[in-house]
Each structure stands twice: as structure tokens, then as C-alpha cells.
Amino acid sequence: MYHIELRHLRTVAALRGAGTLVEAAERVYLTQSALSHQLKDLEERLGCTLFIRKTRPMRFTSAGKRLLQLADQVLPLVQAASLDLARLAGGESGRLYMSIECHSCFEWLLPAINAYREDWPEVELDIAGGFHFQPLPALVRGDLDLVVTSDPIEEGGLAYLPLFGYEAQLAMAMDHPLAEKEWIEPEDLTDETLIAYPIDRSRLDIFTLFLDPAGVNPARMRTAELTTMMVQLVASGRGVCCLPNWALHEYIEREYVVARSLGEEGVWPNLYAAVRAEQRDAPYVAAFVALAKETCFKNLVGIVPTDDEMEEANTASP
């Protein structure tokens, strides 16, 4: 069986659009002699003629028409794939499937995504739903392309691009006894109901950075999917919760709740965009991270540069 090549399909397509072999040869950048030889060789290998000689316009045989049909199906797909590969090589196109470990980040992430889609329409962008899986291992496997996280793991092949730092604060009802304190100690929560997102405690700042190091557990735990639901429960005296300072700002301003620092110095996690190391310099990835940072520092109250950025700035200072 003779294998049909792309050059054969391009040749018969050129023949259809041309009146003569001379015109067709010019379209496929061959001499008339080379084109005639290619057609003769193709017909001999296929065992049938493709067009009727000495007719104008050129008339195709049934075999020629079938080859033209194949050309019409295949050549547009090859051209589209070539354009896509060129965009990928130039960093203009790609896939950006992301997951957010920080529930309250949706508040600033969605506007950033909308703006990004306008600037990078060729990038396939989507958000993985749910929080009941480990996103960083999924990133390593290639199931995801970007994870917004405050909990970097030592995993080869990942790069963490800094977004911002924030203070994790304890929110409580306006008349809660702990509101009288300047800051909160771990032992203050031994009799409290802690309201948190329905995720493993190893992914909650208040445990990893405040309670676990002190060996303290709250009296009870209660979960809520939404930030607004958590704040409503806190405001009604059903418990306390730990949220980023920027997420609490609006509710504090409206005097729904009050917030206190965790410890005298406060707890200040950093938020990162985790990507696979080989993708960190891809233009469409770098553009998303830059846009996300710009959106955050423009709209969120109380955020600061990450520890990494502060250290880099101090090192660069004379």
C-alpha cells in the first residue's frame, strides 16, 4: 500500500485552484517538470489516474476527487495545528488549569481571570472545582498547571512565584470576651468553637502556624463552605474563625465582627502561585501571575510583599 504524503494533498489542491500545470507548480513552489514527475509517480503508485490531461479547466477523475476530498479534510487540520504549535512555541497560547487552596481568594481571583481572558484569548483557562483533593501533587502530575497556595511543599519540579503576604487574624463577635485582649494566645482557644473551611487541618494557617506548635486544640470544630457564612456564624456568637486580614476588612468596617492578631507579632503567611518549573518563564504564565499581583495590590487592604520579596529587596539595597 502506498502512503499518501502531505505534499501530494497540497499538489492536488493546487491543481484544483489552478488552470494549468504551470500555475499549479508556482503555487507549490515546484518547476512544471518536477510537478509532472510527482503526479506521474503518484498515479503509478496508486494505480489510477487523478485527472484528465489536456482539459481546461482541469477535470479530476473519481480517484482525483477522492484525494481532493481527503485534502479538504486534512490540510485545514494541519494548518490549524501548525498555528497552535507556533503560538505555543512563542508563549502566546497554552493551558492554564488552576486550583485555589485559599478559599477566600476567589474574591480577587475572578476579576483577575476576567481581565486575563481579554488579554490572552488563546489560553485555555479553567478552575478546578472542589477542595477535597491535594492540588500540589496534581500539579506535579500535570493534571493542574497553577495552584494558589500558602503552603509550599518540598517537591522537585515545582516553582513558587510570590503573590503577597497577609496577616491571619482571629475574628469574633463584637461582644466576645476575647475582644478585650490586645492579641490572642493559643491557650485562649481551648474553650472555643473554631469555625473553619471543610479542609484538612494541615492546610489551615491557624493550626500549622499557631495552635499546633503550642500543642493546643480548640474545644470544638465547625465547618462552613463560604466566607460569608463563617462571618455570620461568628457574628451571631456561634464561634470564632481565622481569616486573612484583607478578607475580614469589610466586615470589620461594618462592625459585624472584631479581629485580633494571633500572638503579639501576628501570624503572617505568604501566598504563592505554584507552577511546574519548566513553565515558570512561559509568557502566558508570567502574565497571569503579574496580573494577579497587580489586581491584589490594587484592591486588597492590608497585604504586603512576601518574605522572599522583602529579603530580595533588602539584599539589593546598598
C-alpha positions in Angstrom: 0.0 0.0 0.0 1.3 3.4 -1.0 1.4 6.1 1.7 -0.1 9.4 0.7 2.0 12.3 1.9 1.0 15.9 2.7 2.9 17.2 -0.4 0.6 15.1 -2.5 -2.5 16.6 -0.9 -1.1 20.1 -1.4 -0.4 19.3 -5.0 -3.9 18.1 -5.9 -5.4 21.1 -4.0 -3.1 23.4 -6.0 -4.2 21.7 -9.3 -7.9 22.4 -8.5 -7.3 26.1 -7.9 -5.1 26.5 -11.0 -5.9 26.4 -14.7 -2.7 24.8 -15.8 0.2 22.7 -14.5 2.4 25.8 -14.8 0.1 27.7 -12.4 -0.2 24.8 -10.1 3.6 24.4 -10.0 4.0 28.0 -9.0 1.6 27.6 -6.1 3.5 24.7 -4.6 7.0 26.2 -5.4 8.0 23.5 -7.9 9.0 23.6 -11.6 6.5 22.3 -14.0 8.8 19.3 -14.8 9.1 18.4 -11.1 5.3 18.7 -10.6 4.6 16.5 -13.6 7.1 13.9 -12.4 5.5 13.9 -8.9 2.0 13.4 -10.3 3.1 10.7 -12.6 4.9 8.9 -9.8 1.8 9.2 -7.5 -0.5 7.9 -10.2 1.7 4.9 -10.9 2.0 4.1 -7.2 -1.8 4.4 -6.7 -2.5 2.5 -9.8 -5.0 5.1 -11.2 -5.1 8.5 -12.9 -6.1 11.5 -10.9 -7.1 14.0 -13.7 -7.8 14.1 -17.3 -5.0 15.6 -19.3 -5.4 18.4 -21.8 -8.6 19.8 -20.4 -9.2 23.3 -19.2 -10.2 23.8 -16.5 -8.6 20.6 -15.3 -11.0 17.8 -14.7 -10.4 15.2 -12.0 -11.2 11.5 -12.2 -13.1 9.8 -9.4 -9.8 8.9 -7.8 -8.7 12.5 -8.0 -11.9 13.7 -6.5 -11.4 11.3 -3.6 -7.9 12.6 -3.0 -9.3 16.2 -3.1 -11.8 15.3 -0.5 -9.0 14.0 1.7 -7.0 17.2 1.1 -10.0 19.3 2.2 -10.3 17.3 5.4 -6.6 17.1 6.3 -4.9 20.3 5.2 -7.0 22.7 7.3 -6.3 20.5 10.4 -2.6 20.5 9.7 -2.6 24.3 9.2 -4.5 24.9 12.4 -2.2 22.6 14.4 0.8 24.4 12.9 -0.5 27.7 14.0 -1.3 26.4 17.5 2.2 25.0 17.8 3.7 28.3 16.7 1.7 30.1 19.3 2.8 27.6 22.0 6.4 28.0 21.0 6.0 31.7 21.2 4.3 31.6 24.5 1.1 33.1 23.1 -1.1 30.1 23.8 -1.3 27.2 26.3 -3.4 25.7 29.0 -3.9 27.1 32.5 -5.9 24.8 34.7 -5.7 26.1 38.2 -6.8 25.3 41.8 -7.1 27.6 44.8 -6.2 26.3 48.2 -7.2 29.7 49.7 -11.0 29.7 49.8 -11.3 33.5 50.2 -9.0 34.1 47.2 -12.0 33.8 44.9 -12.8 37.4 45.8 -9.8 38.8 43.9 -9.0 35.8 41.6 -12.2 36.0 39.5 -11.7 39.7 38.4 -8.1 38.8 37.6 -9.2 35.9 35.5 -11.8 38.0 33.6 -9.1 40.6 32.8 -6.6 37.9 31.7 -9.1 36.3 29.3 -9.4 39.6 27.4 -5.6 39.9 27.1 -4.8 36.2 26.4 -7.8 34.7 24.5 -5.7 31.9 23.1 -5.0 30.4 26.5 -7.4 27.6 27.7 -8.2 28.6 31.3 -10.3 26.9 33.9 -10.6 26.4 37.6 -10.7 23.0 39.2 -13.8 22.7 41.4 -13.9 21.4 45.0 -11.3 21.3 47.7 -11.3 17.7 48.6 -8.0 16.7 46.9 -4.3 17.5 47.2 -3.7 20.1 44.4 0.1 20.3 44.6 0.7 16.6 43.8 -1.9 17.1 41.0 0.3 20.0 39.7 3.3 17.7 39.7 1.4 15.1 37.7 0.3 17.6 35.1 -3.4 17.5 36.0 -3.2 21.1 37.0 -1.0 24.0 35.7 -1.2 26.5 38.6 -2.1 26.3 42.3 -2.7 29.3 44.5 -1.3 28.2 47.9 0.1 29.4 51.2 1.6 26.0 52.0 4.6 25.2 49.7 5.9 21.7 49.8 9.3 20.3 49.1 8.6 18.7 45.8 11.0 18.6 42.9 9.9 20.2 39.7 7.8 23.0 41.3 8.4 26.7 41.3 6.6 29.1 43.7 6.0 32.6 42.4 5.3 35.1 45.2 1.9 36.9 45.2 1.7 38.7 48.6 1.9 38.3 52.3 -1.1 38.7 54.7 -2.0 38.5 58.3 -4.1 35.6 59.5 -6.4 37.1 62.2 -9.0 35.7 64.6 -12.5 37.0 64.1 -15.0 37.1 66.9 -18.4 38.6 67.8 -18.3 42.3 68.8 -19.2 41.3 72.5 -16.9 38.3 72.7 -14.7 38.2 75.9 -11.6 37.8 73.8 -12.3 41.1 72.1 -10.9 42.8 75.3 -7.5 41.3 74.6 -4.8 43.1 72.6 -3.8 39.8 70.9 -4.7 36.1 71.1 -2.7 33.4 72.7 -3.1 29.7 71.7 -4.5 28.8 75.1 -7.3 31.3 74.6 -8.9 28.9 72.2 -9.1 25.8 74.4 -12.7 26.6 75.3 -13.8 27.9 71.9 -15.6 26.6 68.9 -13.4 27.2 65.9 -15.2 27.6 62.6 -13.1 26.7 59.5 -13.4 25.7 55.9 -14.0 21.9 55.3 -10.4 21.0 54.6 -7.7 19.1 56.4 -6.3 21.0 59.4 -2.8 20.6 57.9 -3.9 23.2 55.3 -5.3 25.7 57.8 -2.9 28.5 58.9 -4.3 28.7 62.5 -3.3 25.1 63.1 0.0 24.9 61.3 1.4 28.3 62.4 -0.3 28.9 65.7 -2.1 26.1 67.5 -0.1 23.0 66.6 3.3 24.5 67.6 1.8 25.2 71.0 0.2 21.8 71.3 -3.3 23.4 71.7 -6.6 22.3 70.3 -9.9 24.2 70.3 -12.8 22.7 72.3 -14.9 22.1 69.2 -14.7 22.4 65.4 -17.4 23.5 63.0 -17.1 23.9 59.2 -18.6 26.3 56.6 -18.1 26.4 52.9 -18.3 30.1 52.4 -16.5 33.0 54.0 -19.8 35.0 54.4 -21.3 32.0 56.2 -18.4 31.8 58.5 -18.6 35.5 59.4 -22.4 35.3 60.0 -21.8 32.4 62.4 -19.1 34.3 64.2 -21.2 37.5 64.4 -24.1 35.5 66.0 -21.8 34.2 68.7 -21.5 30.6 67.4 -17.7 30.5 67.5 -14.6 32.2 66.2 -12.8 31.9 62.9 -9.4 32.6 61.3 -9.3 34.5 58.1 -6.9 36.8 56.1 -6.9 40.4 57.2 -7.9 41.6 53.8 -10.9 39.2 53.7 -12.1 40.5 57.1 -11.6 44.2 56.4 -15.1 44.8 55.0 -16.8 43.0 57.9 -14.7 44.9 60.5 -15.5 48.2 58.8 -19.2 47.4 59.1 -18.8 46.3 62.7 -20.1 42.8 62.1 -17.1 41.3 63.9 -13.8 42.3 65.5 -10.4 40.8 64.8 -7.3 40.3 66.8 -3.7 39.2 65.9 -2.6 35.7 66.7 0.2 36.3 69.1 2.0 39.6 69.8 3.8 39.7 66.5 0.9 38.2 64.5 0.9 35.3 62.0 1.9 36.4 58.5 1.7 33.6 55.8 2.7 34.2 52.2 0.6 33.4 49.2 2.2 31.9 46.1 1.3 30.8 42.6 2.8 27.3 42.3 3.7 26.1 38.8 5.8 23.4 37.2 9.4 24.7 37.0 9.6 24.3 33.2 6.6 26.6 32.8 7.5 29.4 35.1 9.0 31.5 32.3 6.2 30.9 29.8 4.9 34.3 28.8 1.2 33.3 29.4 2.0 32.0 32.9 4.2 35.0 33.8 1.4 37.4 32.5 -1.2 35.7 34.7 0.9 36.0 37.9 1.8 39.6 37.1 -1.9 40.5 36.6 -2.9 38.6 39.7 -0.4 40.6 41.8 -1.5 43.9 40.3 -5.1 43.1 41.0 -4.3 42.2 44.6 -2.3 45.2 45.5 -4.8 47.5 43.8 -7.9 46.1 45.6 -6.9 44.3 48.9 -6.3 46.1 52.2 -3.5 45.0 54.5 -1.4 42.8 52.2 2.4 43.2 51.9 5.1 41.8 49.7 6.1 38.2 50.6 9.1 37.4 52.8 11.0 36.3 49.7 10.5 39.7 48.0 11.3 41.6 51.2 14.6 39.7 51.6 15.4 40.2 47.9 14.8 43.9 48.2 16.9 44.2 51.3 19.8 42.3 49.7 19.6 44.6 46.6 19.7 47.7 48.8 23.2 49.4 49.0 
